[in-house]
Amino acid sequence: MKKVESIWAELSAKAQEVELSEEKVDLSIDAQMKEYMKLANDVEQIGKDLYANQNKAEQLLKQANNLLEPVGNFMETQIQSALKDLESAGLKNSDAYRELASSVDYLERANATTKRMSKAVAQALN
């Protein structure tokens, strides 16, 4: 009988150890699940932030496009108008005409750059 009681006590102790191990595993799983949930929430927030920033970026690009295109057109018109005015006034050989003509290349490049930027913005929005 003592042997049975000894075996029973030993089995009871082992059962308690198993229960404690199961509790530790459960606690570990709970901790991991909480960590995964926190990570999932962080990822969700990052997604929301990216979406909000994307919308803001699109709005800024639209504003930039609305500003760039008229500036390019204005520059082109002003250059052509100034040269025609100087020619009409008979000042084609004047210093003012030569200075304006020499800056035409720079202004045309700036205008071309403005148009490329406007086009790139428009493509980015589509």
N, C-alpha and C positions, 0 to 999 in steps of 0.2 A: 504494500500500500504506500509505503514511503517512497518507493521508486516511482509509482504513478504520480504522487504528489510532486516529486522532484521534476519529473518530465513535464507535468502540467505547469509548474511554476516557470520552467524554462521556456515552454511554448508561449505562455502568457507574456514573458519578458520579450521574446522575439516578436510577438504580435504588437506589443507597444512600440518596439523599435521600428517595425514596418509602418505603423500608423504615424509615428513621428516623421519618418522618411517621406511618406505620402503627403503629410502636411507641408513639409519643406518644399516638395515638388510643386504642390498646389500654390504655395506662396511665391515660389519662383516663377511659375507660369503667370500668376496674377501680375507680378511686377513686370514681366516681359510684355504682357498684353497692355498694361498701362503705358509702357514706354512706346510700344508700337502705335497705340492710339494717339499719344502725344506727337509722334513723328507724322502720322497721318494728318493730324490737325495742322501741324507746321507746313506740310506740303500743300494742304488745301489753302492756307493763308498766303503762301508764296504764289500759288496759282491766281488767287484773287488780286494780289498786288500786281502781278504781271499783266493781268487783264486790264486793271485800272491804268497802269502805266502805258499800255499799248493804246488805249483809248485817248489818253492825254497826248501821246506822241502823234497819233493820227490827227488830232485837232491842231497841234502845233505845225505839222507838215502842211495841212490845208491852209493855215494862216500864212505860212511861208510862201506857199505856191501862189496864193492870192496877192502877195506883195511882189514876188519876183517877176512874174510875167509882165505886169504893167511897167515895172521899172525898166525892163529890157526893151519893151516897145517904146517907152518914153525916150530912152537914151538914143535909140536908132533914129527916131523922128527928129530929135533935137540936133543931132550931128548933121543929118541931111539938110535940115532947115538952115542951120548956120552956114554951111558951105554954099548953099544956093543964095542966101542973102548976101554973102560976101562977093560971090560971082556977079550977082545982079547990080551991086553997087560999083562994079568995076574994080574990085580990090583983089582980084585973083592973084596978082603979083605982090600983094602987101605982106608985111610981116605977120599980121593977124591971121591971114589965110594960110600962110605957110605953117605957123604954129598950130593952128587948128587941124590942118591936113596932117601934120606930123603926129598929132595926138589921136587922129582918127583910128589908126591901127590899134593903139592901146584901148580906146573906147569900144571898138568893134570886138576885140577879144573879150573885154569885160561883158559886153552885151551877149556874146556867144556863150560865155560861161554862165551868165544869168539864165539864158534860155535852156542850157543843158541842165542846170540845177532845177529849173521849173519842170522840165520834162522828167527828170529823175524823181522828183517829188510826186508828180502825177502818177508815174508808174508804181511808185511805192504804195500809193493809196489804192491802187487797183488790185 
